[in-house]
Amino acid sequence: SPHFDDVALSCGGLVSEKCRAGEQVTIWTICAGDIPPGPLSSFAQTLHSRWQTGREAVQQRRMEDIASCNILGARYRHFSVPDCIYRYVEIETLTGGLTITERQHLYSEETFLGPIHPAEAQLIEQLVGTLQREITDRVQVISPLAIGGHVDHRLVRSVAEKLGGELLYYADYPYCLKEKQELERLEQAGWNKLIEKLSEESLQFWQRGIAAHASQISTF
């Protein structure tokens, strides 16, 4: 999962169905790291205002995710990569004989639905190395499709595809509602669409799992 709520929103019913059938499901949230010290980007400040929160936003969202996973029956793991709205690089410039270090945020409201910043190539390789050491042949990995182009979804898909082995994908909500033509193009290109039947109980757990992410409801 790129963010705390993506799996619950996109395929929480499937998670509940598998867990209730006795399978072990673990949701690995990649962009779950703490907010770095220092000034926030205007993009992050805008989102915090919408969520009615501050620098405690990540801790709040972690607690929501734990509650959601407990409802769905899944285990959870939170990785230390910050959300794209918090990630930055430091640029050093020499001015008048002085070295000035300036923080440059990697993504803005105009660019977060776009390509991964070149500065994050090393981050991808680090994540690939970590996951390769921990994922066994007995594990079925399910990755976001990155429909809609959110950079964190692109990052997670890129990591998943470098792991090797069979890979399944889920359609990212809410982007899949707006990008139905993209799903149709994938099918026309030969991708296989898998349909999973859900019980009424799993549907209800799905709804409750989404509702646990209370700070994000206003966004959707």
C-alpha positions as CSV (number, residue, x, y, z in Angstrom):
1,S,0.0,0.0,0.0
2,P,1.4,3.4,-0.9
3,H,-0.5,5.2,1.9
4,F,-2.4,4.1,5.0
5,D,-5.8,4.0,3.4
6,D,-5.1,2.7,-0.2
7,V,-5.7,-1.0,0.4
8,A,-8.8,-0.4,2.6
9,L,-10.3,1.9,-0.1
10,S,-9.3,-0.2,-3.1
11,C,-9.7,-3.8,-2.0
12,G,-10.6,-4.0,1.7
13,G,-13.4,-6.4,0.8
14,L,-10.9,-8.8,-0.7
15,V,-8.7,-8.6,2.3
16,S,-11.6,-9.3,4.6
17,E,-12.7,-12.3,2.4
18,K,-9.3,-13.8,2.4
19,C,-8.7,-13.3,6.2
20,R,-12.1,-14.8,7.0
21,A,-11.2,-17.8,4.8
22,G,-8.2,-18.4,7.0
23,E,-5.5,-16.9,4.8
24,Q,-2.8,-14.6,6.3
25,V,-2.9,-11.1,4.8
26,T,-0.4,-8.4,5.8
27,I,-0.8,-4.8,4.5
28,W,2.7,-3.2,4.1
29,T,2.3,0.6,4.0
30,I,5.4,2.0,2.3
31,C,4.9,5.8,2.7
32,A,4.2,5.6,6.4
33,G,7.2,7.4,7.8
34,D,7.3,10.3,10.2
35,I,7.2,13.9,9.0
36,P,10.8,15.2,8.8
37,P,11.8,18.1,11.0
38,G,11.7,21.6,9.4
39,P,9.3,23.6,7.3
40,L,6.5,21.9,5.4
41,S,5.7,22.5,1.8
42,S,2.6,24.6,1.0
43,F,1.1,21.4,-0.4
44,A,1.5,19.5,2.9
45,Q,0.1,22.5,4.8
46,T,-3.0,22.5,2.5
47,L,-3.6,18.9,3.1
48,H,-3.1,19.2,6.9
49,S,-5.7,22.0,6.8
50,R,-8.2,19.7,5.0
51,W,-7.5,16.9,7.4
52,Q,-7.9,19.3,10.3
53,T,-4.6,18.2,11.7
54,G,-1.0,19.3,12.1
55,R,2.4,17.6,12.5
56,E,0.6,14.8,14.3
57,A,-1.1,13.8,11.0
58,V,1.1,10.7,10.5
59,Q,0.6,9.4,14.0
60,Q,-3.2,9.9,13.6
61,R,-3.2,8.1,10.3
62,R,-1.2,5.2,11.7
63,M,-3.8,4.7,14.5
64,E,-6.6,4.8,11.9
65,D,-4.7,2.2,9.8
66,I,-4.3,-0.1,12.8
67,A,-8.0,0.1,13.6
68,S,-8.8,-0.5,9.9
69,C,-6.5,-3.6,9.7
70,N,-8.0,-5.0,12.9
71,I,-11.5,-4.6,11.4
72,L,-10.5,-6.3,8.1
73,G,-8.6,-9.1,10.0
74,A,-5.2,-8.2,8.4
75,R,-1.8,-7.8,9.9
76,Y,0.1,-4.5,9.2
77,R,3.5,-3.1,8.8
78,H,4.5,0.5,8.5
79,F,7.6,1.4,6.6
80,S,9.7,4.6,7.3
81,V,9.4,6.4,3.9
82,P,7.6,9.7,4.4
83,D,4.6,10.6,2.2
84,C,5.6,12.4,-1.0
85,I,4.1,15.6,0.4
86,Y,7.0,15.6,2.9
87,R,9.9,14.4,0.9
88,Y,12.7,16.8,-0.2
89,V,16.3,17.1,-1.2
90,E,18.8,19.6,0.1
91,I,20.5,21.9,-2.5
92,E,23.8,23.6,-1.7
93,T,24.8,26.8,-3.4
94,L,27.9,28.9,-3.0
95,T,27.1,32.6,-2.5
96,G,29.7,35.2,-1.6
97,G,32.1,32.5,-0.3
98,L,29.3,31.0,1.9
99,T,27.7,27.7,1.3
100,I,23.9,27.9,1.7
101,T,21.8,24.8,2.0
102,E,18.3,25.1,0.8
103,R,15.4,22.6,1.2
104,Q,13.7,21.7,-2.1
105,H,10.5,19.8,-1.8
106,L,10.2,17.1,-4.5
107,Y,6.5,17.3,-5.2
108,S,3.8,19.9,-5.3
109,E,0.1,20.0,-5.9
110,E,0.9,20.4,-9.6
111,T,3.4,17.5,-9.9
112,F,2.4,14.7,-7.5
113,L,0.3,13.1,-10.2
114,G,3.3,12.6,-12.4
115,P,6.7,10.9,-12.8
116,I,8.9,9.8,-9.9
117,H,11.6,12.4,-9.3
118,P,15.1,11.2,-10.4
119,A,16.4,11.9,-6.9
120,E,14.4,8.9,-5.7
121,A,16.1,6.2,-7.7
122,Q,18.2,5.2,-4.7
123,L,15.1,5.0,-2.5
124,I,13.5,2.5,-4.9
125,E,16.6,0.3,-4.9
126,Q,16.7,0.4,-1.1
127,L,13.1,-0.7,-0.9
128,V,13.6,-3.5,-3.4
129,G,16.6,-4.8,-1.4
130,T,14.5,-4.8,1.8
131,L,11.5,-6.5,0.3
132,Q,13.6,-9.1,-1.5
133,R,15.1,-10.2,1.8
134,E,11.7,-10.7,3.4
135,I,9.3,-11.9,0.7
136,T,9.4,-15.7,0.3
137,D,8.1,-17.8,-2.6
138,R,5.0,-18.6,-0.6
139,V,3.8,-15.0,-0.6
140,Q,1.5,-13.6,-3.2
141,V,2.3,-9.9,-3.7
142,I,-0.5,-7.6,-4.8
143,S,0.5,-4.1,-6.0
144,P,-1.3,-0.9,-6.9
145,L,-1.7,-0.4,-10.6
146,A,-0.9,3.3,-10.1
147,I,-4.0,4.4,-12.1
148,G,-4.2,8.1,-11.9
149,G,-0.4,8.5,-11.7
150,H,0.1,9.4,-8.1
151,V,3.8,9.4,-7.6
152,D,3.7,7.2,-4.4
153,H,1.6,4.6,-6.2
154,R,4.1,4.7,-9.1
155,L,6.9,4.2,-6.6
156,V,5.3,1.2,-4.9
157,R,4.4,-0.4,-8.3
158,S,8.0,0.2,-9.5
159,V,9.4,-1.6,-6.4
160,A,6.9,-4.5,-6.7
161,E,7.8,-5.1,-10.3
162,K,11.5,-5.3,-9.5
163,L,10.9,-8.1,-7.1
164,G,10.4,-10.8,-9.7
165,G,7.8,-13.5,-9.5
166,E,4.1,-13.5,-10.1
167,L,2.4,-10.1,-9.4
168,L,-1.2,-9.2,-9.1
169,Y,-2.5,-5.6,-9.2
170,Y,-5.5,-3.8,-7.7
171,A,-7.2,-0.8,-9.3
172,D,-6.5,2.3,-7.2
173,Y,-9.5,4.0,-5.7
174,P,-10.7,6.7,-6.3
175,Y,-8.6,7.1,-9.4
176,C,-10.1,4.0,-11.1
177,L,-13.5,5.7,-11.2
178,K,-12.1,8.6,-13.3
179,E,-9.8,6.4,-15.4
180,K,-12.1,3.6,-16.6
181,Q,-10.6,3.9,-20.1
182,E,-7.2,3.0,-18.7
183,L,-8.6,-0.3,-17.4
184,E,-10.2,-1.0,-20.7
185,R,-6.9,-0.3,-22.5
186,L,-5.1,-2.8,-20.2
187,E,-7.7,-5.5,-21.0
188,Q,-7.3,-4.8,-24.8
189,A,-3.6,-5.1,-24.4
190,G,-4.0,-8.7,-23.0
191,W,-4.1,-8.1,-19.2
192,N,-6.4,-10.6,-17.4
193,K,-9.1,-9.2,-15.1
194,L,-9.8,-11.2,-12.0
195,I,-13.2,-10.9,-10.4
196,E,-13.6,-12.0,-6.7
197,K,-17.0,-12.6,-5.2
198,L,-17.5,-11.1,-1.8
199,S,-19.9,-12.2,0.9
200,E,-22.3,-9.7,2.5
201,E,-20.1,-9.9,5.7
202,S,-17.0,-9.0,3.8
203,L,-18.7,-6.0,2.2
204,Q,-19.7,-4.8,5.6
205,F,-16.2,-5.2,6.9
206,W,-14.9,-3.3,3.9
207,Q,-17.2,-0.4,4.6
208,R,-16.1,-0.3,8.3
209,G,-12.5,-0.6,7.3
210,I,-12.8,2.5,5.1
211,A,-14.7,4.4,7.8
212,A,-11.8,3.8,10.2
213,H,-9.7,6.2,8.1
214,A,-11.8,9.1,9.5
215,S,-9.3,11.9,8.7
216,Q,-9.4,11.0,5.0
217,I,-13.2,10.9,4.4
218,S,-13.4,14.6,3.6
219,T,-10.9,14.0,0.7
220,F,-13.1,11.4,-1.0
